[in-house]
């Protein structure tokens, strides 16, 4: 087998992970195509305002979830064979399983009212359908996603039944078969819960949007722009891979799809300039994996966070933005250092460009794009004020006018023809302007989300509508502007639209069944209380150390996330591990925002995509690079250490999530700190700053990284943020606090073995002081020397929720007041001076090495 055939086979196997291994013909092909198109059109229908305007075809959330899963599980059995092979035939047994699974899934839609009337009292037929549905769902998950998620689902179902026979730490009272079946399949607590709801409401539309954008040529446009920007520089193809994967990841819902989309082009180019097969694949994997943390889509996890945290979509994007950008800046610098260490040189372009010409070109391009965006903004706001309730149609007409003008300018300026230029001759202006219309749907999405404050589903629906128009008309308009017949172009656009809709639906098969199976985990947690068990387990193993607690949680998240797509990954880790961090951090007196906790578990769940031995993205990249998958995974995980440190930093320094920023100056300072710390961390792990580091320099750089990411650490050490006070004045102190303040109490707590330990517990200030603030928190106390002895704990009170139980010897020994601290900016001066010293030493060492080399 020659190299071309080998690459083709490997790419087919990689694509099979996303689309399924079946490529049937004839009637089976028509059924697959028709079902995929019907699924896509159904999702567009329920997302559009048309059903509500016409009063027909309106479905409630549960009905949509039922139909959504029926499509996904039906296509799963038809698209994915029993074994991972490329096949053309669909056996009769798979047709039977597909129809049986679809009927079980759509059962909730067909008998919605009857099931609602007998809620909690399922009939024998209900139980049979539920059991069959769960079994078929697990098999569909195995086919579409492999063994990991299926095994997780089976283990959690097994845990539900095995509760009475488990050790004390894991034991629970268990549940009957009928109750489990009803809870998991016939209610919205399990399979058809929030996870499938988000998949049906948001995720499908964003995956479809990305598929249409890719099919129309948007993915190629992003790669071309990235390559024009950095492709000619030192290690240029690798830098282009990072940039292109970041741009693609903004709208992609899968790190594997990101690897296949951009890696097919970038990995061979990286190998050509000198990167090894493993490093080429690892760079693409790291870039594509990090694409899942990049707003605005974040692998569709952003919309799950909206549901789970009950905050706005814009809040999620704001908190996720800076860490994602820091991660990509770090990866770009890492690639640059790898190129320097390998002795790579920048590629000379055929057409020499002076610095003055380059600056002029950049200035004209950026100013032109800025003027275009400003003009578009002014016209849209003006039309909205002039046309009132008809502004939607006026704005839509204006956007279509812009689209037509951009295609006209592209044709008249010959930009389309110049797309075929090599990287040596392509300019940034040519690359950027030769496809600028692909940015219009993204701008519509951002406009609807930020300016109009529409829901994510409605915003992406309008973006998809514009994308469909572009897909249908762009080739026809090009032909028309060139004076040729447009019929062939419009026909070509229609065919491409069908392919885009089909690919979007088939991309969703794995995500659809994965979110449903992840719902089993959610249902098990609500049925058995395993979340509390996980908290106790981590607390026991961490030995009271906050750092060990976070490290164990990160490790468990990576294990749980292996082999899972982004959405299912986030559902599993956030359901199981986020409450653990919340519970244990509160027990240690830490006030960690909930969004920081969810971002922490999300980051480490995503890192499972490149973590051996299951890292699917690493296998996809190795299939393209012909490298070893395990070595590729290990190398990409090493590259992603820079991403792994970010969660540990923003857990304690929430400024990195743009929380608690008081003004533009502080925002600028946080950004500079973050960028500098990330660059220094990459330099430390790569062993290179200006020249090769000495060991002590690497250690000092790591210390500087910690000081820049956590300036509050030295600040708190020298000037404590909390000052201990005796308990006698606690009531007056709480009364002096503002309404939304937190109260930090120190207690001596007795455990079940009769041992006493000191704990700091953080409480929100009670809204009422009737009977005393402590009593409002749930503490019934009496004086006992210098302490307050707790004689009872209020039922469902804040004290009970903090893990304190009545009947034990608990004592409130004191409280902590806020200490005066100088601004943390003062504590950045020593690290920056130390950094300056290292730069000075390395600069002179580099000069000496140059002189020695030139002398030789």
TORVO-473511 format. One record per residue (C-alpha): x, y, z. Coordinates in pm, whole numbers, padded with zeros to 5 digits, always signed. Example, Ala and Ser with C-alpha at 12.3 -4.5 7.8 and 13.67 -1.06 7.14 Angstrom:
residues 2
+01230-00450+00780 +01367-00106+00714 
***
This chain:
residues 856
+00000+00000+00000 +00150+00337-00103 +00159+00649+00112 -00141+00815-00059 -00359+00508-00010 -00247+00476+00352 -00334+00841+00422 -00671+00800+00255 -00753+00493+00464 -00647+00665+00786 -00856+00972+00708 -01155+00748+00637 -01114+00585+00978 -01084+00927+01141 -01396+01054+00964 -01578+00739+01070 -01542+00855+01429 -01746+01163+01341 -01989+01053+01067 -02007+00678+01117 -01838+00397+00929 -02123+00322+00690 -02135+00449+00332 -02443+00272+00195 -02585+00307-00154 -02928+00286-00310 -03233+00282-00083 -03031+00281+00241 -02841+00590+00126 -03170+00769+00053 -03305+00679+00398 -02991+00811+00568 -02997+01131+00364 -03370+01184+00409 -03356+01124+00786 -03059+01358+00830 -03231+01632+00628 -03558+01580+00817 -03372+01612+01148 -03200+01933+01038 -03524+02085+00910 -03711+01982+01226 -03453+02154+01446 -03468+02468+01233 -03849+02461+01251 -03866+02443+01632 -03601+02716+01664 -03778+02955+01427 -04059+03197+01521 -04276+03058+01237 -04464+02791+01440 -04570+03051+01697 -04676+03294+01425 -04884+03032+01243 -05003+02852+01555 -04915+02509+01415 -04629+02270+01480 -04556+02404+01828 -04382+02149+02052 -04302+02171+02422 -03951+02100+02552 -04014+01737+02644 -04163+01659+02302 -03866+01822+02126 -03622+01619+02337 -03806+01298+02256 -03806+01361+01880 -03446+01483+01890 -03321+01162+02054 -03535+00949+01821 -03355+01099+01520 -03012+01063+01685 -03051+00702+01795 -03211+00596+01463 -02921+00740+01266 -02669+00595+01513 -02771+00238+01431 -02779+00305+01057 -02454+00504+01041 -02233+00318+01287 -02171-00055+01233 -02130-00299+01519 -01754-00290+01463 -01532+00002+01357 -01504-00080+00986 -01591+00095+00663 -01901-00082+00528 -02165-00029+00259 -02443-00260+00368 -02683-00223+00661 -02784-00563+00805 -03148-00634+00880 -03076-00653+01253 -02953-00293+01249 -03269-00178+01073 -03471-00356+01342 -03263-00205+01625 -03284+00142+01468 -03664+00136+01448 -03699-00016+01797 -03470+00247+01948 -03647+00531+01768 -03988+00406+01889 -03862+00388+02249 -03726+00743+02223 -04038+00889+02063 -04259+00710+02318 -04261+01023+02535 -04391+01230+02244 -04657+00979+02138 -04796+00925+02489 -04703+01254+02651 -05041+01330+02812 -05097+00972+02932 -04751+00958+03090 -04812+01294+03259 -05140+01165+03406 -04975+00855+03555 -04648+01020+03656 -04466+00809+03915 -04692+00509+03854 -04568+00349+03529 -04750+00059+03370 -04576-00266+03282 -04557-00154+02919 -04396+00176+03026 -04129-00013+03218 -04060-00249+02927 -04018+00041+02685 -03792+00225+02932 -03568-00079+02993 -03542-00152+02620 -03472+00214+02550 -03189+00227+02805 -03027-00089+02665 -03052+00032+02305 -02918+00374+02404 -02612+00217+02566 -02542+00007+02257 -02585+00311+02030 -02339+00497+02251 -02087+00216+02222 -02115+00219+01845 -02094+00596+01805 -01842+00681+02079 -01672+00360+02181 -01664+00188+02518 -01579+00468+02769 -01915+00646+02796 -02111+00323+02769 -01910+00175+03057 -01973+00489+03263 -02347+00460+03197 -02353+00090+03290 -02153+00154+03609 -02390+00426+03724 -02696+00210+03653 -02527-00074+03840 -02454+00159+04131 -02823+00246+04149 -02920-00117+04205 -02619-00228+04412 -02651+00035+04685 -02755-00191+04975 -02459-00429+04920 -02183-00169+04887 -01937-00059+05161 -02060+00205+05404 -01894+00496+05220 -02074+00408+04895 -02392+00250+05031 -02746+00376+04971 -03090+00220+04995 -03110+00131+04624 -03413+00144+04395 -03648-00099+04221 -03628-00174+03850 -03957+00004+03782 -03847+00315+03971 -03511+00332+03795 -03671+00283+03453 -03933+00548+03521 -03681+00795+03665 -03425+00750+03389 -03651+00724+03081 -04004+00845+03154 -03918+01169+03335 -03700+01472+03272 -03462+01376+03555 -03254+01130+03354 -03205+01066+02983 -03451+01336+02874 -03319+01593+03119 -03138+01922+03078 -02852+01764+02882 -03068+01643+02592 -03268+01965+02619 -02957+02172+02556 -02850+01937+02277 -03187+01980+02107 -03222+02350+02178 -02872+02490+02121 -02605+02237+02035 -02762+02104+01716 -02801+02452+01572 -02442+02552+01640 -02307+02226+01498 -02525+02280+01191 -02400+02637+01160 -02038+02518+01172 -02110+02248+00913 -02271+02491+00671 -01987+02739+00719 -01731+02467+00649 -01919+02337+00343 -01949+02687+00200 -01573+02737+00224 -01547+02918+00557 -01306+02664+00705 -01072+02700+00408 -01100+03077+00442 -00991+03068+00807 -00693+02845+00720 -00594+03074+00432 -00611+03385+00649 -00410+03216+00925 -00146+03100+00680 -00121+03445+00519 -00073+03602+00862 +00194+03374+01006 +00267+03098+00754 +00586+03260+00624 +00739+03315+00968 +00968+03084+01167 +00772+02764+01224 +00495+02927+01021 +00279+02621+00939 +00261+02533+01309 +00162+02890+01397 -00096+02881+01118 -00232+02555+01266 -00272+02721+01605 -00444+03028+01460 -00666+02832+01220 -00771+02587+01492 -00857+02876+01720 -01074+03036+01451 -01238+02705+01362 -01282+02615+01727 -01493+02927+01780 -01777+02758+01593 -01681+02389+01616 -01841+02149+01861 -01575+01880+01847 -01199+01874+01893 -01177+01569+01665 -01364+01751+01388 -01131+02047+01443 -00825+01821+01402 -00961+01665+01082 -01069+01999+00935 -00750+02197+00987 -00497+01917+01043 -00539+01772+00695 -00384+02091+00562 -00149+02200+00842 +00009+01875+00963 +00180+01788+00630 +00310+02146+00608 +00449+02126+00963 +00631+01803+00877 +00769+01965+00562 +00941+02248+00754 +01103+02015+01006 +00858+01920+01284 +00845+01550+01364 +00527+01352+01299 +00448+01337+01670 +00514+01708+01731 +00313+01806+01421 +00017+01602+01542 +00059+01722+01901 +00054+02091+01803 -00265+02036+01602 -00423+01838+01887 -00336+02101+02148 -00471+02379+01925 -00790+02189+01839 -00855+02081+02198 -00817+02438+02318 -01070+02537+02053 -01332+02382+02279 -01263+02642+02550 -01276+02932+02303 -01593+03148+02307 -01852+03196+02170 -01948+02826+02140 -01699+02642+02367 -01802+02311+02215 -02162+02407+02307 -02074+02380+02678 -02137+02755+02708 -02510+02693+02673 -02505+02417+02932 -02337+02658+03172 -02617+02905+03112 -02868+02641+03220 -02669+02499+03511 -02546+02829+03659 -02859+03033+03583 -02655+03324+03446 -02672+03500+03112 -02488+03379+02805 -02286+03702+02794 -02167+03639+03149 -02038+03295+03051 -01855+03439+02748 -01704+03718+02957 -01566+03477+03215 -01431+03231+02955 -01265+03483+02724 -00935+03574+02892 -00825+03220+02992 -00894+03096+02637 -00693+03379+02482 -00407+03323+02728 -00401+02956+02634 -00367+03033+02263 -00105+03303+02320 +00094+03048+02520 +00061+02784+02247 +00169+03028+01976 +00478+03120+02179 +00547+02751+02251 +00548+02678+01877 +00784+02972+01823 +01029+02836+02081 +01010+02487+01930 +01102+02639+01592 +01393+02832+01745 +01529+02523+01922 +01504+02324+01597 +01695+02593+01409 +01408+02668+01166 +01422+02985+00962 +01149+03214+00836 +01034+03150+00481 +01132+03421+00233 +00846+03539+00020 +00894+03573-00353 +00764+03925-00354 +00980+04129-00121 +00785+04367+00099 +00947+04649+00289 +00847+04738+00643 +00686+05057+00514 +00479+04864+00256 +00379+04607+00516 +00266+04873+00763 +00079+05057+00487 -00094+04738+00377 -00190+04648+00732 -00312+05000+00797 -00527+05013+00485 -00669+04665+00544 -00754+04717+00910 -00887+05067+00856 -01100+04944+00565 -01245+04657+00769 -01298+04890+01068 -01477+05147+00851 -01692+04871+00704 -01788+04743+01050 -01857+05095+01179 -02069+05174+00873 -02262+04849+00919 -02319+04925+01287 -02437+05280+01213 -02672+05169+00937 -02821+04886+01145 -02889+05111+01445 -03025+05386+01221 -03262+05149+01041 -03378+05007+01374 -03475+05354+01496 -03638+05455+01164 -03843+05145+01086 -03945+05044+01437 -04132+04714+01429 -04027+04662+01066 -03658+04707+01144 -03595+04332+01119 -03681+04331+00749 -03485+04650+00685 -03177+04512+00861 -03208+04181+00677 -03220+04368+00347 -02915+04573+00444 -02716+04260+00535 -02805+04098+00203 -02697+04417+00027 -02361+04404+00206 -02329+04039+00106 -02394+04116-00261 -02143+04403-00256 -01873+04185-00097 -01918+03915-00364 -01910+04186-00634 -01588+04338-00497 -01434+03992-00468 -01506+03920-00835 -01410+04263-00971 -01083+04274-00778 -00991+03923-00885 -00961+03806-00523 -01120+03469-00599 -00853+03387-00857 -00578+03495-00624 -00691+03249-00357 -00489+02986-00539 -00162+03173-00478 +00104+03002-00273 +00191+03115+00077 +00501+03283-00060 +00300+03525-00274 -00031+03554-00087 -00075+03878+00107 -00284+03926+00418 -00509+04168+00229 -00579+03915-00046 -00650+03637+00203 -00869+03851+00428 -01078+04016+00159 -01114+03703-00055 -01401+03563+00152 -01499+03846+00384 -01864+03754+00339 -01805+03443+00555 -01773+03676+00852 -02125+03815+00802 -02307+03518+00966 -02068+03535+01263 -02128+03910+01294 -02505+03847+01280 -02464+03591+01558 -02265+03833+01775 -02506+04121+01698 -02812+03916+01795 -02649+03791+02116 -02490+04111+02240 -02688+04401+02092 -03037+04251+02055 -03001+04018+02359 -03177+03734+02177 -03154+03378+02305 -02863+03172+02167 -03103+02947+01975 -03277+03240+01806 -02948+03415+01733 -02789+03115+01566 -03113+03047+01375 -03086+03383+01201 -02715+03320+01137 -02802+02984+00980 -03063+03152+00761 -02796+03389+00628 -02555+03098+00590 -02813+02912+00380 -02853+03217+00156 -02474+03236+00114 -02449+02865+00043 -02722+02879-00221 -02617+03197-00402 -02243+03264-00374 -02138+03060-00679 -02433+03183-00883 -02360+03548-00798 -01994+03505-00888 -02092+03364-01226 -02349+03642-01275 -02098+03917-01195 -01853+03758-01438 -02114+03769-01713 -02172+03393-01720 -02483+03183-01668 -02574+03159-01302 -02789+02844-01327 -02501+02602-01278 -02374+02805-00983 -02712+02803-00810 -02745+02426-00871 -02397+02376-00728 -02494+02582-00425 -02809+02376-00370 -02611+02051-00380 -02357+02194-00134 -02641+02302+00097 -02781+01948+00103 -02437+01813+00191 -02395+02077+00463 -02732+01994+00619 -02659+01622+00607 -02312+01661+00757 -02450+01884+01031 -02706+01621+01127 -02460+01333+01108 -02211+01530+01317 -02480+01546+01584 -02539+01171+01608 -02260+01113+01857 -02341+01427+02053 -02711+01340+02069 -02662+00989+02209 -02376+01110+02431 -02587+01376+02603 -02863+01120+02650 -02624+00870+02811 -02474+01147+03022 -02830+01203+03143 -02807+00858+03305 -02527+00996+03522 -02739+01300+03613 -03037+01078+03692 -02826+00852+03912 -02697+01149+04110 -03048+01276+04178 -03174+00924+04262 -02892+00804+04489 -02704+01110+04617 -02370+00986+04483 -02251+01347+04462 -02223+01352+04842 -02030+01026+04828 -01780+01171+04579 -01731+01469+04810 -01657+01248+05109 -01420+01032+04903 -01219+01327+04773 -01214+01486+05119 -01078+01166+05270 -00807+01123+05007 -00704+01490+05009 -00617+01475+05383 -00755+01825+05438 -00534+01989+05172 -00712+02226+04932 -00444+02178+04667 -00469+01797+04687 -00847+01828+04670 -00824+02026+04345 -00556+01793+04206 -00769+01485+04275 -01073+01653+04123 -00872+01742+03810 -00748+01383+03777 -01099+01238+03816 -01232+01486+03557 -00968+01375+03305 -01053+01010+03368 -01428+01071+03338 -01380+01279+03022 -01184+01020+02826 -01355+00935+02500 -01646+01178+02549 -01750+01460+02317 -01738+01808+02466 -02103+01840+02570 -02129+01497+02734 -01790+01557+02891 -01905+01875+03060 -02234+01720+03174 -02057+01430+03346 -01780+01627+03517 -02003+01916+03622 -02267+01683+03765 -02022+01475+03964 -01723+01694+04046 -01844+02057+04056 -02051+01996+04373 -01744+01832+04530 -01536+02149+04489 -01822+02367+04612 -01879+02149+04918 -01513+02108+05016 -01413+02468+04943 -01693+02590+05169 -01572+02350+05437 -01225+02506+05411 -01363+02860+05429 -01297+02941+05062 -01536+03164+04869 -01502+03029+04513 -01755+03159+04256 -01965+02883+04104 -01864+02979+03749 -01496+02930+03845 -01577+02582+03974 -01757+02484+03654 -01478+02628+03438 -01226+02426+03642 -01395+02090+03583 -01471+02180+03220 -01105+02254+03142 -00983+01924+03284 -01261+01728+03121 -01158+01874+02784 -00792+01783+02841 -00901+01417+02828 -00923+01455+02447 -00544+01446+02421 -00466+01232+02726 -00345+00876+02653 -00449+00604+02633 -00796+00713+02511 -00724+01062+02369 -00933+01048+02052 -00802+01376+01912 -00447+01239+01936 -00550+00930+01739 -00709+01151+01474 -00394+01361+01440 -00170+01053+01432 -00384+00917+01150 -00294+01222+00944 +00070+01258+01049 +00154+00883+01042 +00297+00926+01391 +00257+00710+01697 -00079+00788+01867 +00047+00737+02223 +00356+00952+02172 +00142+01213+01997 -00097+01213+02294 +00184+01242+02548 +00345+01526+02354 +00016+01714+02318 -00057+01667+02689 +00287+01811+02765 +00205+02108+02543 -00131+02148+02719 +00024+02181+03064 +00007+02557+03003 -00373+02520+02976 -00385+02294+03283 -00231+02557+03513 -00497+02816+03430 -00781+02651+03629 -00562+02629+03939 -00487+03000+03901 -00837+03132+03835 -00984+02927+04119 -00787+03149+04359 -00742+03459+04139 -01086+03516+03991 -00965+03834+03821 -00853+03602+03540 -01223+03529+03483 -01286+03905+03479 -01460+03884+03816 -01412+04177+04053 -01247+04408+03796 -01305+04768+03909 -01206+04963+03598 -01017+04976+03267 -00678+05022+03436 -00722+04715+03655 -00844+04519+03351 -00533+04619+03156 -00315+04519+03450 -00480+04176+03478 -00435+04115+03104 -00066+04216+03111 -00005+04000+03418 -00178+03702+03259 +00002+03729+02924 +00342+03777+03090 +00288+03486+03328 +00178+03257+03045 +00478+03344+02828 +00714+03287+03119 +00554+02952+03200 +00603+02840+02840 +00965+02957+02857 +01017+02760+03178 +00866+02437+03043 +01048+02470+02709 +01378+02560+02876 +01429+02868+02659 +01378+03243+02709 +01628+03448+02508 +01875+03159+02513 +01866+02814+02666 +01777+02836+03036 +01995+02719+03317 +01822+02510+03582 +01810+02789+03840 +01666+03025+03578 +01385+02781+03504 +01304+02753+03875 +01306+03133+03912 +01077+03164+03607 +00827+02924+03766 +00836+03132+04083 +00773+03445+03875 +00478+03274+03702 +00318+03200+04038 +00386+03555+04161 +00224+03709+03851 -00076+03477+03845 -00121+03501+04224 -00002+03846+04341 -00252+03813+04625 -00047+03528+04778 +00245+03749+04886 +00000+04027+04967 -00197+03797+05199 +00119+03658+05358 +00258+04001+05452 -00075+04173+05512 -00339+03913+05614 -00676+03961+05453 -00854+03822+05757 -00794+03902+06123 -00912+03671+06401 -01151+03823+06654 -01303+03674+06973 -01657+03543+06942 -01813+03785+07194 -01853+04065+06936 -01976+03849+06650 -02338+03973+06649 -02240+04341+06631 -01980+04264+06364 -02233+04083+06143 -02476+04371+06192 -02213+04618+06063 -02159+04425+05738 -02332+04526+05412 -02626+04319+05291 -02444+04086+05048 -02131+04037+05263 -01993+03703+05380 -01936+03600+05742 -01633+03380+05819 -01667+03189+06149 -01408+02976+06324 -01543+02658+06486 -01417+02358+06674 -01607+02065+06521 -01647+01711+06653 -01654+01426+06400 -01824+01086+06430 -01512+00941+06595 -01521+01206+06869 -01212+01392+06742 -01211+01772+06745 -01083+01981+06453 -01078+02351+06374 -01269+02471+06068 -01340+02801+05901 -01685+02821+05747 -01811+03095+05520 -02176+03204+05540 -02379+03466+05360 -02504+03738+05596 -02860+03647+05703 -03136+03871+05571 -03303+03879+05912 -03160+03922+06264 -03474+03820+06455 -03345+03622+06749 -02986+03698+06652 -02778+03650+06336 -02625+03324+06457 -02969+03178+06518 -03069+03287+06166 -02773+03085+06038 -02900+02781+06231 -02684+02798+06545 -02859+02758+06880 -02583+02848+07125 -02502+02908+07491 -02192+03078+07639 -01915+02843+07749 -01611+03035+07869 -01453+03221+07575 -01659+03023+07320 -02020+02967+07223 -02127+02605+07259 -02365+02490+06986 -02649+02302+07151 -02858+02252+06837 -02848+02299+06459 -03153+02435+06275 -03321+02202+06026 -03227+02287+05661 -03034+02588+05792 -02712+02729+05648 -02521+02558+05927 -02667+02218+05840 -02595+02273+05469 -02232+02343+05566 -02208+01986+05695 -02265+02048+06068 -02488+01797+06243 -02688+01828+06563 -02589+01613+06859 -02213+01671+06826 -01991+01897+07036 -01948+02204+06815 -01816+02537+06944 -01789+02878+06781 -01451+03010+06890 -01424+03334+06690 -01473+03514+06362 -01257+03687+06104 -01279+04053+06011 -01140+04210+05696 -00778+04328+05722 -00639+04638+05554 -00421+04554+05254 -00219+04770+05013 -00304+04737+04643 -00180+04410+04497 -00006+04603+04219 +00278+04689+04459 +00358+04319+04492 +00425+04290+04119 +00733+04512+04141 +00975+04251+04291 +00886+03980+04031 +00924+04228+03745 +01264+04344+03873 +01376+03982+03904 +01252+03915+03549 +01450+04213+03425 +01763+04068+03585 +01716+03731+03412 +01654+03900+03076 +01972+04107+03120 +02178+03796+03202 +02039+03597+02910 +02083+03887+02668 +02454+03918+02749 +02496+03541+02746 +02339+03532+02402 +02572+03808+02278 +02871+03615+02411 +02753+03299+02234 +02718+03492+01906 +03069+03631+01938 +03208+03286+02016 +03026+03136+01717 +03136+03411+01477 +03495+03386+01607 +03499+03015+01531 
***
